[in-house]
Amino acid sequence: MKAINLLWKFKSDDHINSGIVANDDFVYFGSYDEYFYCLQVDNGRVIWKYKTNASITSTPVIFKDSIFFGNNAGALYCLNKHDGILNWSYNCGSNITTNIISYGESVIFGCWDNNIYSFSTGEPTPNWVFKTDGSVITDLSYNDNKLFLGGFNNNEDKAMLYSLDAEKGLCIWKKEYDFPSSINPSVFEDKCLLIAQANNKISYIDIKSGEIKDEFNVDDTITSPVCIENSMGYFGGTSGKIYSIDLNNKFVNWEFNSNYPIETKPVIIQDFVFVANNDGRILGFNKAKGEKVFDYTTGDSVLKSLNTHKTNLFVGSWDSFFYAFKIE
């Protein structure tokens, strides 16, 4: 059995609820204290921090020597990833809360103004802007030059799903569904999207048409995106349960009750799957059998900030601390 140990923790001046990205040397994240941080992976030392004018809850992306992130005042920032020096910024005018993805020489993201933006990585000029029918509430997924994202219709009472051409920003298809909302779309086997509805269903949606091809029910309200590895899916519910399901054969492989709702997308390191709940509890399991191998409680909720790099697990908590764990 491998040991999973706390490597270090770092305290910011406010809640941490942004996405996390890391490479071999550095880990990057934002905070409600309006700073964007770059820390040393091995020891948590602050390499640099950049002050913005609002809290940061988006998920950043690294592209070559730059890192991109957005804040809740609608500003997109492009910084030098090594020293935190500003290359350029652009004010979109509305909260940037989705993940930011890189496509070719562009970065793409969504805002609360119902727009999806594509920017050239080299200058603050939009390549294209796509207007959705209602609020954008999911992160973006990408497959074979196509973007997928979810949101509400213009009445804000039903879920919408979009497929866009990533290069031109043109709509390939859009669909309205009867369920009230949805969780981030996940691409499965390059042929369908898995949508965890905000009820008790996972929908299998044809990637080319948006039509629902199949559904899988669980006895829970699903509250996290689905983490996919091969034919297995991992997700959490409002009951506090984490589920492992066989996506092809549609049965529950194992489940574990953490007793508090789970909103974070589970992450995988080697033979383990990790998840965090709204009570601040971080749990690790043998991904095949569901045996609990790790249990650590932070000082407050973990709602979004959970990611990995190689053998490191990174967690940001509402308690203002950023945690780094290592499998040894």
C-alpha positions as CSV (number, residue, x, y, z in Angstrom):
1,M,0.0,0.0,0.0
2,K,1.4,3.4,-1.0
3,A,1.4,6.3,1.5
4,I,-0.5,9.5,0.7
5,N,1.0,12.3,2.7
6,L,0.4,16.0,3.2
7,L,3.4,17.6,1.5
8,W,2.6,21.3,2.4
9,K,-0.2,23.8,2.8
10,F,-0.4,27.5,2.0
11,K,-2.8,30.1,3.4
12,S,-4.3,32.8,1.1
13,D,-6.3,35.7,2.5
14,D,-9.7,34.4,1.5
15,H,-11.6,31.4,0.2
16,I,-10.1,29.3,-2.6
17,N,-12.7,28.0,-5.2
18,S,-10.9,28.3,-8.5
19,G,-9.7,25.5,-10.8
20,I,-6.1,24.4,-10.5
21,V,-3.5,23.7,-13.1
22,A,0.1,22.4,-12.6
23,N,3.2,21.4,-14.4
24,D,6.4,19.7,-13.0
25,D,7.6,22.7,-11.2
26,F,4.7,25.0,-10.4
27,V,1.0,25.0,-9.5
28,Y,-1.4,27.8,-10.3
29,F,-4.7,28.9,-8.8
30,G,-6.8,31.9,-7.9
31,S,-8.5,33.1,-4.7
32,Y,-11.3,35.2,-3.4
33,D,-8.5,37.5,-2.1
34,E,-8.3,38.7,-5.8
35,Y,-4.8,37.3,-6.2
36,F,-3.7,34.7,-8.7
37,Y,-0.9,32.5,-7.3
38,C,2.1,30.5,-8.6
39,L,3.6,28.2,-6.0
40,Q,6.5,25.8,-6.1
41,V,5.2,22.2,-6.3
42,D,7.8,20.7,-4.0
43,N,7.5,23.1,-1.0
44,G,4.6,25.5,-1.5
45,R,6.9,28.6,-1.8
46,V,5.3,31.6,-3.5
47,I,7.1,32.2,-6.8
48,W,4.9,35.1,-7.7
49,K,1.3,36.4,-7.2
50,Y,-0.7,38.8,-9.3
51,K,-3.3,41.2,-7.9
52,T,-6.5,41.6,-9.9
53,N,-9.7,43.6,-9.1
54,A,-12.1,40.8,-8.2
55,S,-12.3,37.3,-6.9
56,I,-11.1,34.4,-9.1
57,T,-13.1,31.2,-9.6
58,S,-12.3,30.3,-13.2
59,T,-10.0,27.4,-14.2
60,P,-6.7,28.6,-15.8
61,V,-4.8,27.1,-18.8
62,I,-1.1,27.1,-19.6
63,F,-0.1,27.8,-23.2
64,K,3.6,27.8,-24.0
65,D,5.2,30.4,-21.7
66,S,1.9,32.1,-20.8
67,I,-1.0,31.3,-18.4
68,F,-4.5,32.5,-18.9
69,F,-7.2,33.0,-16.3
70,G,-10.3,35.2,-15.7
71,N,-11.9,36.9,-12.7
72,N,-15.4,37.7,-11.5
73,A,-15.2,41.3,-12.8
74,G,-14.9,39.9,-16.4
75,A,-11.2,40.5,-16.9
76,L,-9.2,37.9,-18.9
77,Y,-5.5,38.0,-18.1
78,C,-2.5,36.6,-20.0
79,L,0.6,36.5,-17.7
80,N,4.1,35.2,-18.2
81,K,3.9,31.9,-16.3
82,H,7.5,32.2,-15.1
83,D,7.4,35.6,-13.4
84,G,3.8,36.7,-13.4
85,I,4.4,39.7,-15.5
86,L,1.2,40.9,-17.4
87,N,1.4,40.3,-21.2
88,W,-2.1,41.7,-21.8
89,S,-5.7,41.8,-20.4
90,Y,-9.2,42.3,-21.8
91,N,-12.4,43.2,-20.0
92,C,-15.3,41.1,-21.2
93,G,-17.7,42.9,-18.8
94,S,-19.1,39.8,-17.1
95,N,-17.9,37.1,-14.7
96,I,-15.5,34.6,-16.2
97,T,-16.3,31.4,-14.3
98,T,-15.9,28.5,-16.8
99,N,-12.7,26.8,-17.5
100,I,-10.4,28.2,-20.1
101,I,-9.2,25.8,-22.8
102,S,-6.5,26.2,-25.5
103,Y,-7.2,25.4,-29.1
104,G,-4.5,26.0,-31.6
105,E,-3.2,29.5,-31.0
106,S,-6.4,30.5,-29.2
107,V,-8.0,30.3,-25.8
108,I,-11.7,29.8,-25.4
109,F,-14.0,30.4,-22.3
110,G,-17.5,31.3,-21.3
111,C,-19.0,34.3,-19.3
112,W,-22.2,35.1,-17.4
113,D,-23.2,37.4,-20.2
114,N,-24.2,34.3,-22.2
115,N,-21.2,34.6,-24.5
116,I,-18.5,32.2,-25.5
117,Y,-15.2,34.0,-26.4
118,S,-12.2,32.9,-28.5
119,F,-9.0,35.0,-28.2
120,S,-5.7,34.8,-29.9
121,T,-3.1,33.9,-27.4
122,G,-0.8,36.7,-28.6
123,E,-3.2,39.7,-28.4
124,P,-6.3,40.9,-26.6
125,T,-8.6,40.7,-29.7
126,P,-11.5,38.3,-29.9
127,N,-11.4,35.8,-32.8
128,W,-15.1,35.2,-32.4
129,V,-17.9,35.6,-29.9
130,F,-20.9,33.2,-29.8
131,K,-24.1,34.2,-28.1
132,T,-26.0,31.4,-26.3
133,D,-29.7,31.5,-25.6
134,G,-29.3,31.7,-21.8
135,S,-26.9,31.4,-18.9
136,V,-23.7,29.3,-19.4
137,I,-23.5,27.1,-16.4
138,T,-21.0,24.3,-17.3
139,D,-17.4,24.1,-18.2
140,L,-16.3,23.6,-21.8
141,S,-15.4,20.2,-23.2
142,Y,-13.4,19.6,-26.4
143,N,-13.1,16.8,-28.9
144,D,-12.1,16.7,-32.6
145,N,-12.2,20.5,-33.2
146,K,-15.6,20.8,-31.6
147,L,-16.6,22.5,-28.3
148,F,-19.4,21.3,-26.1
149,L,-21.1,23.3,-23.3
150,G,-24.3,23.5,-21.4
151,G,-26.6,26.1,-20.0
152,F,-30.1,27.3,-19.7
153,N,-32.6,28.3,-22.4
154,N,-33.8,31.9,-22.6
155,N,-36.5,31.3,-20.0
156,E,-33.9,29.8,-17.7
157,D,-36.1,26.8,-17.0
158,K,-34.7,24.0,-19.3
159,A,-31.2,22.8,-20.1
160,M,-29.4,23.6,-23.4
161,L,-26.5,21.9,-24.9
162,Y,-24.3,23.3,-27.7
163,S,-21.8,22.0,-30.2
164,L,-19.6,24.7,-31.7
165,D,-16.9,24.7,-34.3
166,A,-13.8,25.6,-32.2
167,E,-12.0,27.5,-35.0
168,K,-14.9,29.6,-36.3
169,G,-17.3,29.7,-33.4
170,L,-20.2,28.5,-35.6
171,C,-23.0,26.5,-34.1
172,I,-23.0,22.9,-35.3
173,W,-26.1,21.9,-33.3
174,K,-28.0,23.0,-30.2
175,K,-30.6,21.1,-28.2
176,E,-33.1,21.9,-25.5
177,Y,-33.9,19.2,-23.0
178,D,-36.8,18.7,-20.6
179,F,-34.5,18.3,-17.5
180,P,-34.0,21.6,-15.6
181,S,-30.2,21.9,-15.7
182,S,-27.1,19.8,-16.4
183,I,-23.6,19.3,-15.2
184,N,-20.5,19.6,-17.3
185,P,-20.5,17.4,-20.5
186,S,-17.8,14.7,-20.6
187,V,-16.7,13.1,-23.9
188,F,-17.0,9.3,-23.8
189,E,-15.2,7.1,-26.4
190,D,-15.3,10.0,-29.0
191,K,-18.9,9.2,-29.9
192,C,-21.1,10.5,-27.1
193,L,-21.4,13.1,-24.4
194,L,-22.2,12.1,-20.8
195,I,-24.4,14.7,-19.1
196,A,-25.1,14.3,-15.4
197,Q,-28.5,15.9,-15.0
198,A,-29.4,17.7,-11.9
199,N,-31.6,14.9,-10.9
200,N,-30.9,11.2,-10.9
201,K,-29.9,10.5,-14.5
202,I,-26.8,10.3,-16.7
203,S,-27.7,10.9,-20.3
204,Y,-25.8,9.4,-23.2
205,I,-26.0,12.1,-25.9
206,D,-24.9,11.5,-29.5
207,I,-21.9,13.7,-30.2
208,K,-22.9,14.4,-33.8
209,S,-26.6,15.3,-33.3
210,G,-27.3,16.1,-29.6
211,E,-29.9,13.4,-29.5
212,I,-30.3,11.4,-26.2
213,K,-29.4,7.8,-27.0
214,D,-29.6,6.2,-23.6
215,E,-29.9,7.0,-19.9
216,F,-28.7,5.5,-16.6
217,N,-30.5,6.1,-13.3
218,V,-29.0,6.2,-9.8
219,D,-30.8,6.7,-6.6
220,D,-29.4,10.1,-5.9
221,T,-29.3,13.7,-7.2
222,I,-26.1,14.0,-9.2
223,T,-24.1,17.1,-8.3
224,S,-20.7,16.6,-9.8
225,P,-19.3,16.2,-13.3
226,V,-18.4,12.7,-14.4
227,C,-14.7,11.7,-14.4
228,I,-14.1,9.1,-17.1
229,E,-11.2,6.6,-17.4
230,N,-11.6,3.9,-20.0
231,S,-15.1,2.5,-19.6
232,M,-15.5,3.6,-16.0
233,G,-17.2,6.7,-14.7
234,Y,-16.9,8.4,-11.2
235,F,-19.2,11.1,-9.9
236,G,-20.8,12.3,-6.7
237,G,-24.3,13.2,-5.5
238,T,-26.2,15.3,-3.0
239,S,-26.5,12.4,-0.6
240,G,-22.7,12.5,-0.2
241,K,-22.1,9.3,-2.2
242,I,-19.3,8.8,-4.7
243,Y,-20.2,6.3,-7.4
244,S,-18.1,4.1,-9.7
245,I,-20.1,2.9,-12.7
246,D,-19.4,0.7,-15.7
247,L,-20.4,3.1,-18.5
248,N,-20.8,0.4,-21.1
249,N,-22.8,-2.1,-19.1
250,K,-24.5,0.6,-17.0
251,F,-24.2,-0.8,-13.5
252,V,-22.8,0.5,-10.2
253,N,-19.4,-1.0,-9.5
254,W,-19.2,0.4,-6.0
255,E,-20.3,3.4,-4.0
256,F,-19.3,5.1,-0.7
257,N,-21.2,7.6,1.4
258,S,-19.2,10.6,2.6
259,N,-22.4,12.1,4.3
260,Y,-22.1,15.5,2.6
261,P,-22.9,16.6,-1.0
262,I,-20.1,16.2,-3.5
263,E,-19.7,18.9,-6.2
264,T,-16.0,18.4,-7.2
265,K,-15.2,16.4,-10.2
266,P,-13.3,13.2,-9.0
267,V,-9.7,12.9,-10.1
268,I,-7.5,9.9,-10.7
269,I,-3.8,9.2,-9.7
270,Q,-2.5,5.8,-10.7
271,D,-4.8,3.2,-9.0
272,F,-6.7,5.7,-6.9
273,V,-9.7,8.0,-7.4
274,F,-10.0,11.1,-5.1
275,V,-13.0,13.3,-4.3
276,A,-13.8,16.1,-1.9
277,N,-17.2,17.1,-0.3
278,N,-18.9,20.1,1.0
279,D,-17.8,19.4,4.5
280,G,-14.1,19.8,3.4
281,R,-13.4,16.0,3.5
282,I,-10.9,14.7,0.9
283,L,-11.3,10.9,0.3
284,G,-9.2,8.5,-1.8
285,F,-10.3,5.0,-3.0
286,N,-8.9,2.1,-4.8
287,K,-10.6,2.8,-8.1
288,A,-11.3,-0.8,-8.9
289,K,-12.7,-2.0,-5.6
290,G,-13.8,1.1,-3.8
291,E,-11.7,0.5,-0.7
292,K,-11.0,3.7,1.2
293,V,-7.3,4.5,1.3
294,F,-7.2,8.2,2.3
295,D,-9.3,10.5,4.5
296,Y,-8.3,14.0,5.3
297,T,-10.6,16.9,6.5
298,T,-9.9,20.5,5.7
299,G,-11.4,23.4,7.6
300,D,-14.3,24.1,5.3
301,S,-16.0,23.1,2.0
302,V,-14.2,22.0,-1.1
303,L,-16.5,22.9,-4.0
304,K,-14.4,23.0,-7.1
305,S,-10.6,23.1,-6.4
306,L,-9.3,19.6,-6.9
307,N,-6.7,18.5,-9.5
308,T,-3.7,16.3,-9.9
309,H,-0.3,16.3,-11.6
310,K,1.7,13.1,-11.8
311,T,1.8,11.8,-8.1
312,N,0.6,15.1,-6.6
313,L,-3.0,15.9,-5.4
314,F,-3.9,19.6,-5.1
315,V,-6.9,20.9,-3.2
316,G,-8.2,24.4,-2.6
317,S,-10.6,24.9,0.3
318,W,-13.2,27.5,1.5
319,D,-11.0,27.6,4.6
320,S,-8.5,29.7,2.6
321,F,-5.8,27.0,2.5
322,F,-4.3,25.4,-0.5
323,Y,-3.2,21.8,0.2
324,A,-0.6,19.6,-1.6
325,F,-0.5,15.8,-1.1
326,K,1.9,13.3,-2.5
327,I,1.6,9.6,-3.2
328,E,4.9,7.9,-2.2
